[in-house]
Amino acid sequence: MVDIVDSATRSRMMSGIRGRNTKPEILIRSLLHRRGFRFRVDARDLPGRPDIVLPRYRAVVLVHGCFWHGHDCHLFKWPQTRPEFWRDKIGCNRSNDNKVGDALLAQGWRVAVVWECALRGANRDIDGVLQRLVDWLQSDAPRFEERG
């Protein structure tokens, strides 16, 4: 299938997509802060530069976009243009996610992943997502994942 816009327009559109301070990430940070949690953002000294680092709880929170991380949900659909490129790109992202999670666990950090689909849509339960995340932070469980 041919792209509906020219390559210059597509390039401009793609360059506008942010990797940091996304709406789902800002939402989670805001909700955690309101609950009294204090954290660091984009810690460069940790593998993968986690989105949210809570040193007091020895925990990190990774907020994943469903498209960029290839989540199996209603928000993810394989692109029709350049399918080989996107399969490689998203496959590498998934592989990197696994490596980063394992490296963080090996360093003694607990790892939470909150998917974009858990925070978007008509059926979203943001209070429930936050409560489950807070419960995990106050537990000793090494991993947590919140899906939509």
Buried (B, 14 or more C-beta within 10 A) or exposed (E): EEEEEEEEEEEEEEEEEEEEEBEBBBBBBEBBEEEEBEBBBBBEEBBBBBBBBBEEBBBBBBBBBBBBBBBEBEBBEEBEEEEEEBEEBBEEBBEEBEEBBEBBBEEEBBBBBBBBBBBBEEEEEEEEBBEBBBEBBEEEEBEBBBBB
